């Protein structure tokens, strides 16, 4: 008879080697990640395995990524700069990683993959290469990484679109805005693939079609989408995709901007320096003449982060090999557990733009009636060993729209003034490495805190709610 082993701490190789294992069980196991066995102290005494439920901020490193990086580390060398063996090997690794990322994203033949530091860096790079007088359209619901870069150039006109109530309303709002733009010149639409606040999936393909129908281009912020769902540039018909390694289980300081090459090649380099320049010579007038690369290297000046880039490529391979169909199916089961558990607590309100039926990734934000969100998150950590996030999640306009509130002083720990009000929100997020027990513990903890209250006293320290030492309730 086949059985389902405890695969929480097992590696893929260990699991595959287990005798009489039902293949369906193996497919549904969480991917091995670093930190899966870390123990943390509780203020109430003892220790517990840490439940990392803040994937939307930074996902833990896949064990596969860590192992690949560790195996390469002794061979680390300069990229594009040396004749020695380690330099040549590192250069090949770097460029092969570019090919791996291009395949992962379904890039078109003429697309370029530029390595950056993060999603924020990628979108700032793109903002810098837009033709003069480009009109940018961005929903107020975006993360600050895709909401703010366009304001840094005085020659761009930015139109902020109101938060839509449905996916179709998002498409209609964009079409109306694009149809009335004057003068008719270059235009760019920036949109997220999955909200970092609600986890809801946006109608990317439909928004891309609307943009192109009106002569505009579109960039997809896939920071929250790529770790959970396949992202195919050609299939979605977007012009660029941006994402971060640290959200894709590769936290080594690298990011990606991939897509059409023409605006990238026509603009001045993002950074001036070695690597971006093909040739440099003195001019007769005493100045310097520079010929810049027309490849992705044009925007990759300086010594490349080969470790970070290789980590992203390793994560792309690991997710592809695991199969997104399997990963998505398992994540939907976790989402259903969390939503069902929160629905049983009347004091909990889950935040949403598109409604309960909207498809989403493993990201949910909520408020608890009568609780300061910082206090609630602190109690989850200190009393249950659960790591979530509270605040406005670098998406201030969206969270304030969902909460129906203006900016306020977060105040002290405990219930805010006026029962039923909330100053910010709590976010729980998970992914391919999350064991069932972590979300089950989270749901149980929410119910106990609401019903019984915190078992410890808390105080405000430097704007954060923290446990009082030795101050049990």
N, C-alpha and C positions, 0 to 999 in steps of 0.2 A: 504494500500500500504506500502511495507517495505521501509525503508530508511537506509542510511549509516550515523550514527552519527559521530560527531567529537570525535574520540577516542584518540587523541594525548595525552590528560591529564587524560584519564580514566584508571581505573584499570580493570583487567580482570573481576572481580566480578561486577563492575559497568556496563561494557559493556554487560555481559551476562544477567543482569537484565533489560536492556533497552527493552521496548516493541516494537514489530513489527520491529525488526532489522533483516536485511537480513543476514543469516549465513555466506555468502561469504564475506560480509563486515567485520564482526567480525574477520574472519580468517585472513584477510589481514591487520589488524591493527598492528601498531608497538607495541612491548612488552613494558610495563611500566618500565622506568628506572629512577634512581635518576638524578636530574639536569634538567629534561625535562622542568621545568618552571622557571629556573634561568634567571634573567634579568641582562644584562651587559651594561655598558655605551659605547656610541660611541663618538669618538673624534669630530664628526660633530654635536653633541648635541643629547640629548634624550637617550633612552634605547631600547633594543631589546632582545627578547628571544634568548639565546645563542644556536647556531647551532654547536653541538659537532660533528665534522667530522674528528676525529683523533682516531677512534676505533682501528686501527692497532697498535697504541702505547699502549693505555689502554682504554678498553671499560668501559662505565659507569656501575655502579652496577645495576642489575635488582632490581626492587622494591621487588619482591618475595625474592630475596637473602637477601636484607636488613631487611625485615620483619622477615625472619626465624632467622637470626643472632640476631636481637633485642629480639626476643622471647626467645632464648636460653641464652642470656647474663647473666641474673640473676642466672642461674644454672651453670655458668662456674666453672670448677674445674680441678684439676690435672688429667692427663691421665695416666693410667697404674700404678698409684702410691698410691692410697688411698683406705681405706675401707669405707669411708663416702659416703653418698648418692650422693652428687654432683660429687664426683670423679668417682663413679661407672656409673652415668648417662653420664658423659663426655666421659668416656672410651667407653661405648656402642655407643655413638654418633660418636666418632672417627672411630671405627671399622665398624659401619654400613655405614659411609660415604665411606670407602674403598670399600665396596661391591657395593654401588651405582655407584662409578666411574668405577669399573670393569664391571658392566652391561652396562654403558654408552659407554664404549670402546669395548664391545664385547670380553672381555678377555677370553682366553682359561682356562680350569680348573686349569692347573699348573702354570699359570702366576701369577706374583706378582705385586701389586700396591704399589709403594714407594712414600711417600709424601716428597716433597722437597720445595724449596723456589720459584722456577721459572723454565722456560724452560732451561735457562742458567745453573742453578744449576743441573738440571736433566742430561744434557748432559755432564757436568763436572764430575758428579758422574759416568756416564757410561764410560767415558774416563778412570777413575781411576780403573775400575774393568776389563778392557779388558786384556786378557792373554798377557803375554810378547810377543813381536815381532809380534803383530797384524798389519796387513796392513789395513789402513783406506783410503777409497775412498770418496771424497767429491767434489761436484761441486763448482766452484768459485762463483756461484750465491747465495750461502747460506748466511743467516743472520750470524753475527759474533758469535752468541750463538752456532751455529752448525759448524762454520768454524774454530774457534780458539781452542777449548778445547783439541784437539788431539795433538797439538804442545807442551803441557805441560809435556808430557812424552817422554824422550829421547829414550825409547826402542820401540816406535811405528814408523812405516814408513807411512807417509801421502802422498797420491797422489792427487793433485788438478786437477780436470777435467775442461776443457774449457766450457764456456757458450754455451749451445746448441741452435740451431735456431728453432727446432721443438721438440715436445714431442718424436717422434720416434728417432730423432738424439740423444736425451738424453739417450735412451735405448741402441742405437748402440754404443755410446761413452763408456758407462759403460761396456757393454759386451766386447768390445775390450780391455779395460783396465784390466778387470778381467781375460781375457784369457791369457794375457801375464805376469801375476804376477809371480814372483819368489822370494823366494821359495814358494812352495804351503803350506801355513799354515793358521792360523786363519785370517779372513778378515771381515771387517765391512764397509758397505756402509751407508752414512748419507745423507738424502735428505729431503727437505721441502715438505709439502703437497700443500701449496699455497704460492707463493712469497709474502714477506712483501713489495716488491717494486711495482710489476706489478699486483699482485692479481691473476696471472695465475695459474691454477691447474696443478700439475705435474703428470705424469703417474705412480703413486705410485705402483699400482698392477703389472704393467709390469716391473718396476725396481726391485720390490721384486722377481719376477720370474727369472729375469736375475741374481740377486745376488745369489739366492738359487741354480740355475743351475750350478754356478761356486763355490759352497761350501762356499759362504760368507753369513753373516747375514746383516740385514738392520734395521736401526733405523729411524723412521719418526718424523721429527720436525713438530708437528701439531699445533703450536702456532697460526698460522693464519687460519688453516683449521677447527679445532674443533669448533670455535664459529659460523661457517657458514654452515658446511656440516657434516653429520654423519661420524664418524671415527670408523671403526670396525676392530680390530686387526686381528681376525680370517679371515674375508672376504678379507682384503687386503693382508693377509699372511706376515705381517711384524713381526719382532722379538721384537721391542720395539716402544713405542710411548712416546713422551715428549710434554707437553704443560703447559701453565701458567694460573692460575686462573684469573689474572688481565685482560687478553684478553678474558676470558670466562664470563664476567659480574660478576666476583667475586673478586674485588680488595682488598684482605685481606692478601696478602703476602704468598701465597702457590702455589705449582706446583706439577706436577705428572711425574713420570717415571714408565711406566707399561710395562710388558712383561716377557720374559723368565727369569727363576730364577737361572739357573745353574751358569752363570758367576757372578751373584750378590752374590750367596751363597759361591762361591769359593774364592772370593777376600776379602781382609781386609776391615773392615768397612770404610765407607766414612769419618766418624768422630768417634773418640774413646771417649767413655763416657757412662754414665748411659742410660739405654734403649736399647743400642746396645749389652750390655753384659748380658749373662745368669747367669754366675757365675764368681766370682773373688776370688782368694785365694793367700796367700803368699807361695812362693816356699822355699825349704830348703836352696837354695843359696842366699836367701834374695830378690829375684825378685818377680814378680807378674805373676801368671798364669791366663789367661782369656779364658773363653769359650764364644764365640760370638753366638748370635741368628742366626738361619738359615732362619727365616722369614723376612718379610720386615723390621722389627724392627732393623735388623742388620745395616741398613743404615739410621736410624732415631734417632740417639743419641740426648739426651737432651729433654727438655720439648716440646712436639709437639705443633704445631700451630693449635689447635683444631678449633678456630674460622675460620681460613683460609680454613682448610680442609672441615669444614661443609658448608662454603660458596660455595666451588667448587661443593660439592654434591648437594646443593640446586639448583645451576645453571644447573647442568646436568639434574636434574628432570624437571626444568622449560622448558628447551629447548626440552626435550623429549616429555613433555606433549603438548607443543605448536605445535610440529610436524615439522620435518625438511623439509618435502615436501612443507608445507605452507611457512616456513621461506625462503627457497631457491627461491621459486616462487616470493615472494614479493621482495627479494633482487635483483633478476634479473631485475625486473621492475625498481628499483632504478638505477641499473647499466646502463640500457638502457637509462634512462633519462640523466644521467651524460654524457655518451658517445655521445649521440645525441647533447646535448648542447655544449660540447667541440668541436665537429666536425664542428659546425657552426662558430667557431672562427679560421680563418686560421693561426693566430700567435701561436696557441697552438699545441704542439706536445706531444701526449701521448706515454709513453715509453712502449715497449713490446719486449719480446723475441720470442713468438710464433705466433704473428700476430693478426690481428683484430678478427679473428674467434675463438680464443682460449677461452675456458670456464674459468671463473674467479670468485673470490669472490669480495666483495665490497671494493676493494683496487685499486686505480689508481694513478700513478705518471705521472707528465707532466712538461714541461718547456714552458715558454712563450717568444717568440722572443722579444728581446729588454728589457727584465726585469731581474733584479737580483731576484732570487727566494725568498730570505729573505724579500726583499722589497714587493713583491707581497703578500706573506703570511701575512706580517704585515698589509698591507692595507685591506686584507680580514677580519682580526680580528678587527682592529681599526675602520673601516668604515662600516662594515656589521655585526659584531658580529659572525663571522664564524671562528672556530678553526680548522686549518689544520696543517700540519707539512712541514717544508722545511729542506733540508740537504741531507745527504747520507744514512740515515735510518739504520745505523749499518749494512750496506751491501755495503761497499765502493767499492770492486772490481766490483760488479754487476752494480751499478749506473754509475761508470766510464766507464764500457764497453758500457752501453746503451747510455751514453752521448758522447762517443768517445773522452773523455778528460782526462788529467792527473790532479793530485791534484793541486789546485791553491789557492792563497790567496783570500778569499771571498770578500775583498775590501769593499768599502762603499756602502751605499744604492743608488739605482738608477740603470740605465742601465749599464751592464758591458761593457768593452771595446770591440768593434767589434760587431755590431748588428748581432743577430742570435746565439751568443755564450751563454752558461750558465755554471755557476760554480757549481750548484747543482740542485736539483729538488724540486717540490712541490708535496705533497701526500695528497689526499683526501680519507678518508676511513669511512665506515659506516656499519651498521648491523641491528640486530633485533629490536633495539630501536629507529631507525632513522625515524622521520616523513617525509613525502613527501616534506613538506615546506622547510625543511633544505636543501635538495639537489636542489630544485627549486631556492632557494635564492642563493645558491652557483653558479649555472649555470648563473643566471642573473648577479651576481657580477663579475664573470670572464669576461663576455661580456662587462660590463660597464667599468671595469678597463682598458681593452685593448683598447676600443673605446675612452673613455673620459679621461683616466689617473686617478691617485690618486687625491683626493680632499684635501689632507693634505700633509705637508712636513714631511720627515722622516730623521733620523740621525742614525749613528752607535754607539752603546753603548755596550761595553764589547762583541764585536763580533756579536751583534744582531741588527737588524733593528727595531727601535722603533719610535713612533710618536714624533715630536717636540711639546713641550707644546705651545699651542696658536699659532701655525704656519700653518694656513690654506693656501692652494695654492692660 
